């Protein structure tokens, strides 16, 4: 099964081509580097969620078009923010939560 970044990259490329945009035009529209567009399209990297949201806004597609459920992402971000902003959580606990978030993210990448 293809990685999440490859699926997102294929969809970015399809939208870009449908709109008859070069990689540079797409990058300028979204406010990112052309090299980032290239990396996304070949599946080398996936955009961060904020960047993906901006791509969706600029192109008029929902976030779930890319296989990302907005409510799930927002819930995860809200919960993580609480931990990272709370002074009662130790540095070790914050590191543990960060590692768990990264583990989940990498599992998504490999699905």
C-alpha angles and dihedrals in degrees: 000000000000121000120255091247091055092050092048091046093052090050093048090051092048092051092045092051092045089055089046093237127150117228088257093050090048091048091050091048093051097036099242136113121276089234089059090054089051092049091050093048094052092045096245091124138008121219119254113256094257090052091047090051090052090050089052092049094049094046098039098238127129120249091242088064084079092048094258118125108218095209092052092050093046091049092050092047092048092051093046092048090056091055096044095046096044113098090203092070114086123232088250092054091048090050090050092051091047091052090050092050090050091048090054091047093050090049088054089051091055096048 
